[in-house]
Every structure is written in C-alpha cells, then in structure tokens.
Amino acid sequence: MVFNFDFFASEPEEQNANALIQYLQQQHPETLTRIAQSASPEIQQIITQNVQGLVGMLPSEDFNMAITTDRENLANLLASAMMTGYFLGQMEQRKNLEVTLSNTESLHPNPSPNRQAKD
C-alpha cells in the first residue's frame, strides 16, 4: 500500500478549509508512506474486497468496465475505505492484545479464589 501524494492536488480553497489536509501537507512524505504501509495484508485484502463490493467487480477477462462518478461520491468512497481501515486496524490490535494476554495467563495461571491457604 503506497500513499498517493496526488491526493493533495485538490482545489486550494478546499485545502484551506480542511485542517486535516493542512496537517497532512506538513508531514514528511516518508512518514505518510510508512503509515500507509503499516496496514497488514489482511486489512489491505478486506479493504480491497469492500471497495470492490461497493463499486462492483466483474471478471476483467470477460468484461471491459469503466466506472464514472462525481467528486463527492468518490470522496465518500475514500472516506468509507479510510474509516474501514481505521476500524480494522483497531480490531486487529485488540485481537493481538487478547491473544497476548491469553498466552500470558496460560503461562502464569492465577490461583483459584476458592482455594484457601493451608496453615
């Protein structure tokens, strides 16, 4: 996954009104690329399938498709993909944390609260 810097080539008045775009423009390109590449292959696959499902995906060997849309609908599609990616990233972190905690608990089981200390 690579960050597309042409994303910033929007209308100048729109950029001035959008604090997030201003913030992104201030970041070093390597930082943005590293963040874009941090998504796991599983997340990239889910987002790809989600976008293909939204846009419609016919087999390329049988169909020659061209999809047209307006700027607002494309922006909504990209926003949806970004939110999906954020959500999936958080869920992946949660899953990894639960697995780590589960492994830690299996290594160091807590004594049962019903067990009484012997004198």
Beta strands, then each sheet from edge to edge (+ up, - down):
end
